[in-house]
Amino acid sequence: MGQKIILSYGEVLWDLLPEGPVLGGAPCNFAYRMGAFGHSSIMISRLGNDELGERAREALEELEMSTVGIQQDPRFPTGTVEVQLDEHQNPDYHIVPDVAYDHIETSDQLAWIAGQADAICFGTLAQRSTQSKESLHWVLDHMRADSLKVCDVNLRKDCYTQKCVEASLRRAHILKCSLEEVPILAKWFGMDDSNLVRMGGDLIKAWHLRYCLISLGAKGALAFASNGNAVYQPGFQIKQKEPVGAGDACTAGFVHSLLMEQSLAESCRTGCALGAIVATQRGATERVSSRKLNNFLKKNHLLNIDPSYQVLRQDPST
């Protein structure tokens, strides 16, 4: 156990929120949270040689995140995403295409970093381009066989394909997806998304996964293991401010707990708790201390329970 070397591959970008720009990108959000847990967290991405790129590098340094895996592109701009929130504070994204993180390159240094890593988290957005997709699989090829590979699919409009997801799942040990992504996966893989408990188990078997995490938004999350164990963690009732980055925090809390050899139920609960806290804050990278997370976990919260999964609730200590 103890500190691990964690890679996060993909987009570092600016979320252009109504209140102003905030550093984001799902892999970046995950990397930040893993670093906050005390791991040696390394973000692998590419920024433009522009003002936003310089501001992003400065922001990463202010967040005490390593920039050893951050490349600079002389031609393509730093990535940006226009984020609009509806009346329920649900985000809608417009992702600018053909930016720096679409052109991540391989290098001897990157091969060395990959060989040291204990785990990696990746999604599909940075794989919309051939170059960054091939570089990702090159990185995976240079990692140790016992390194944990986490695929948080993060399906974004016009930025993914079935072939890309299938290739990712063939390399992954953990799949994380959202409730909104479930119907897409079900259609592709011929599964029944009306029964998420069965589907979670089917995903584990179909792709030879160790774990699968399905986030249910305000209703919490379902987690599955290859040994047949399945748990449901209800959502925590909170005063939501902004959900951007909450799902990435949930993934980080879940993966961190598994790396610390905690139970499936405890890992799912920690993920949901961290995601809930982030949803009460502005942006995806506002600090959450270990003390704040632990205090949150100790409280007797009101829960948003989906009765469909009540039978799967477990004591996190088991």
Buried (B, 14 or more C-beta within 10 A) or exposed (E): EEEBBBBBBBBBBBBBBEEEBBBBBBBBBBBBBBBBBEBBBBBBBBBBBBEBBBBBBEBBEEBEBBBEBBBBBEEBBBBBBBBEBEEEEEBEBEBBEEBBBBBBEBEEEBBEBBEBBBBBBBBBBBBBBEBBBEBBBBBBEBBEEEBBBBBBBBBBEEBBEEEBBEBBBEBBBBBBBBBEBBEBBBEEBEBEBEEBBEBBBBBBEBBEBBBBBBBBBBBBBBBBBBEEBBBBBBBBEBEBBBBBBBBBBBBBBBBBBBBBEBBBBBBBBBBBBBBBBBBBBBBBBBEBEEEEBEEBBEEEBEBBBBEBBEEBBBEBEE
